[in-house]
Structure formats: structure tokens, C-alpha cells
Amino acid sequence: MDYNHITSFLDKFKKVLFEKEEINKIIGDVILKHISFQINTSLIKNKNGIIYIKTSPTVQNEIFLKKHSILKELSVSLPNKNFKDIK
């Protein structure tokens, strides 16, 4: 049997998953740079230009205070992505 079509199909999903992980790592690195707190990349989700971060209220407040500078740096780091807000 020829499994090449299945392999190429699964490679598409592999590429998408690694791309999302890489974006979340960049987001985490930018946040670390601004608030000096490491956020686990599994707690970062981005959907429709909005970044959702599940973390403690204290860290969320720090992120909120630096939100504009974080979004500005993300627009430079990831120019093909358009992040509008962090929640």
C-alpha cells in the first residue's frame, strides 16, 4: 500500500502545530522581557488577533500595565500577525 498521501496530509497538521508553538514561544519571550515573569507557553492561546493568557491575577495586571509596549514589540517580532489585544 502507498501511504504517501497520508504522510503528506499529516505533514500539513505537523507544520500548523509547530507554527503555533513557535508563535506562543515568541509571545512568552516578549512578555518575559517586559514583566520579568516566565509564562508557560501552554497557557497562551491566540485567536482572531487576541492573545489569551491563563495566569494569576497579579501577573495579568502586570501584563495589562505593559500591554501597549508588549503589543508594539509583537508587531515588530511577528509582522505577519496582527495582535489587537491581550486578555
Backbone bond lengths (Angstrom), bond angles and torsions (degrees), N, CA, C in turn:
res aa  C-N    CA-C-N  psi(-1)  N-CA   C-N-CA  omega(-1)  CA-C   N-CA-C  phi
1 M - - - 1.459 - - 1.524 110.23 -
2 D 1.290 114.35 148.88 1.456 120.93 -179.53 1.525 109.09 -101.09
3 Y 1.326 116.40 116.80 1.467 121.51 -177.81 1.526 112.45 -104.65
4 N 1.301 118.38 11.76 1.463 120.93 -177.59 1.518 112.22 -63.06
5 H 1.316 117.93 -36.24 1.457 119.74 179.95 1.528 111.40 -67.66
6 I 1.327 116.44 -34.80 1.468 119.92 177.09 1.529 110.02 -70.21
7 T 1.315 116.52 -41.21 1.455 121.13 179.53 1.520 111.25 -61.73
8 S 1.319 116.94 -44.41 1.472 119.17 179.91 1.527 110.85 -67.58
9 F 1.318 116.48 -34.45 1.466 120.46 177.51 1.528 110.55 -65.07
10 L 1.314 117.20 -45.02 1.464 121.05 -179.81 1.523 112.23 -70.59
11 D 1.321 117.80 -28.70 1.469 121.17 176.71 1.523 111.86 -62.54
12 K 1.319 117.17 -32.04 1.461 120.83 177.05 1.525 110.48 -62.62
13 F 1.330 117.46 -44.68 1.462 121.16 178.99 1.522 111.46 -67.47
14 K 1.313 116.59 -37.14 1.458 121.49 178.54 1.529 110.20 -61.28
15 K 1.324 116.25 -42.34 1.454 121.10 179.86 1.525 110.59 -64.11
16 V 1.327 117.54 -43.53 1.469 121.96 -179.57 1.523 110.37 -63.87
17 L 1.327 118.21 -43.46 1.458 121.49 -179.27 1.524 111.65 -63.96
18 F 1.326 117.33 -44.16 1.457 119.52 179.81 1.518 111.58 -67.87
19 E 1.326 117.12 -33.14 1.461 120.64 177.71 1.528 110.18 -65.15
20 K 1.326 117.71 -43.08 1.464 120.95 178.70 1.523 111.11 -63.93
21 E 1.334 116.84 -42.22 1.461 120.34 178.70 1.529 111.02 -62.35
22 E 1.312 116.62 -41.03 1.468 120.68 -179.58 1.526 110.70 -66.09
23 I 1.322 117.76 -41.80 1.466 121.40 177.75 1.524 109.98 -62.32
24 N 1.332 117.23 -45.03 1.465 120.40 179.18 1.524 111.22 -63.59
25 K 1.328 117.74 -34.83 1.463 120.25 177.57 1.528 110.46 -66.40
26 I 1.318 117.40 -41.09 1.469 120.86 178.30 1.521 110.14 -65.00
27 I 1.327 117.41 -42.50 1.469 121.32 177.31 1.523 109.99 -60.15
28 G 1.333 117.23 -45.51 1.462 121.17 178.51 1.515 112.71 -61.93
29 D 1.316 116.92 -39.45 1.467 121.06 178.96 1.531 111.36 -66.13
30 V 1.329 116.78 -41.14 1.467 120.12 179.29 1.529 109.81 -65.58
31 I 1.321 117.00 -42.25 1.470 120.00 178.83 1.521 110.38 -64.62
32 L 1.325 117.29 -41.46 1.467 121.40 177.50 1.525 110.51 -58.68
33 K 1.305 116.66 -40.82 1.464 121.62 -179.66 1.533 111.54 -63.55
34 H 1.344 117.05 -34.86 1.463 120.62 -174.89 1.531 113.78 -90.31
35 I 1.339 118.09 -33.49 1.467 118.46 -176.29 1.521 113.31 -117.80
36 S 1.318 117.87 -0.26 1.473 123.00 178.47 1.523 112.41 56.88
37 F 1.326 116.20 40.75 1.464 121.49 176.24 1.522 107.79 -140.38
38 Q 1.334 115.33 125.21 1.461 121.06 -179.39 1.525 110.02 -78.39
39 I 1.327 116.48 128.66 1.460 122.28 177.84 1.520 107.92 -111.47
40 N 1.317 115.88 130.14 1.450 121.61 178.28 1.525 108.76 -62.76
41 T 1.322 117.47 132.08 1.465 120.59 -176.27 1.523 112.74 -66.35
42 S 1.325 117.58 -20.71 1.465 119.05 177.59 1.532 111.74 -72.39
43 L 1.330 117.37 -14.60 1.467 121.59 178.35 1.526 112.21 -91.95
44 I 1.327 117.17 0.54 1.460 121.83 -178.73 1.527 108.82 -105.66
45 K 1.309 115.59 126.47 1.467 121.84 175.16 1.520 107.77 -127.88
46 N 1.307 117.81 142.65 1.458 119.64 174.02 1.523 108.60 -130.42
47 K 1.317 114.07 133.06 1.454 120.45 -176.67 1.525 108.45 -148.29
48 N 1.321 116.27 127.07 1.460 122.72 177.42 1.530 112.95 54.77
49 G 1.311 117.33 38.10 1.455 121.08 176.89 1.517 114.80 81.81
50 I 1.331 117.58 6.42 1.465 121.58 179.02 1.526 108.08 -116.03
51 I 1.320 115.70 131.65 1.464 121.99 179.23 1.523 107.94 -97.18
52 Y 1.327 116.27 123.86 1.464 122.12 177.52 1.519 108.26 -107.58
53 I 1.334 116.12 128.84 1.458 121.21 -179.29 1.520 108.45 -127.00
54 K 1.327 115.44 122.93 1.463 120.50 177.35 1.520 107.86 -96.46
55 T 1.310 115.16 107.46 1.458 120.54 -179.22 1.523 108.21 -154.63
56 S 1.295 116.78 -177.67 1.465 121.08 -177.43 1.533 110.57 -68.15
57 P 1.319 117.19 155.37 1.468 120.18 178.60 1.526 113.65 -59.12
58 T 1.303 117.75 -32.87 1.464 120.92 179.21 1.524 110.64 -64.08
59 V 1.312 116.29 -46.37 1.466 120.63 179.31 1.525 109.68 -67.72
60 Q 1.322 117.89 -38.76 1.467 120.71 177.89 1.525 111.00 -60.97
61 N 1.321 117.21 -39.10 1.466 120.54 177.51 1.527 111.12 -64.89
62 E 1.331 116.92 -41.62 1.465 120.08 177.39 1.529 110.62 -61.75
63 I 1.321 116.25 -42.65 1.464 120.55 178.23 1.522 109.92 -63.46
64 F 1.326 117.06 -42.43 1.461 121.09 -179.82 1.528 111.24 -61.62
65 L 1.334 116.78 -39.70 1.460 120.21 179.75 1.534 112.16 -65.49
66 K 1.317 116.53 -31.99 1.471 121.18 -177.82 1.532 112.02 -105.19
67 K 1.335 117.07 14.44 1.461 121.63 -172.19 1.528 113.14 -56.05
68 H 1.311 117.85 -45.46 1.467 120.46 -176.64 1.526 111.76 -64.55
69 S 1.312 117.07 -41.66 1.466 119.05 179.57 1.535 110.88 -70.77
70 I 1.338 117.47 -34.32 1.470 120.84 177.05 1.530 109.79 -65.69
71 L 1.335 116.91 -46.89 1.464 120.43 179.92 1.528 111.56 -63.75
72 K 1.324 115.94 -36.65 1.465 119.87 179.10 1.526 110.60 -64.95
73 E 1.326 116.96 -44.03 1.459 119.88 179.66 1.532 111.30 -68.92
74 L 1.335 116.92 -35.09 1.464 119.43 177.30 1.525 111.49 -65.46
75 S 1.327 116.99 -34.24 1.460 118.91 178.16 1.527 111.46 -67.64
76 V 1.326 116.50 -26.66 1.464 120.62 176.03 1.530 110.22 -81.19
77 S 1.337 116.52 -41.87 1.464 121.15 -177.93 1.529 112.27 -71.37
78 L 1.331 116.37 -37.26 1.465 121.89 -179.14 1.527 109.35 -125.36
79 P 1.321 117.30 76.43 1.465 119.16 -174.09 1.525 113.80 -66.93
80 N 1.338 118.45 -22.20 1.456 120.26 179.96 1.533 112.55 -82.72
81 K 1.323 117.52 -8.38 1.463 122.20 177.26 1.521 108.46 -105.73
82 N 1.315 116.31 144.00 1.464 121.03 179.73 1.525 108.54 -119.04
83 F 1.325 116.10 91.85 1.457 120.59 179.33 1.531 108.86 -87.50
84 K 1.325 115.97 128.16 1.456 122.10 -175.89 1.524 112.92 -100.03
85 D 1.344 116.33 -33.15 1.460 119.54 -172.24 1.526 109.80 -155.48
86 I 1.326 114.49 161.36 1.450 122.50 174.32 1.521 107.09 -124.94
87 K 1.297 116.27 127.86 1.474 120.70 179.37 1.504 110.04 -128.88
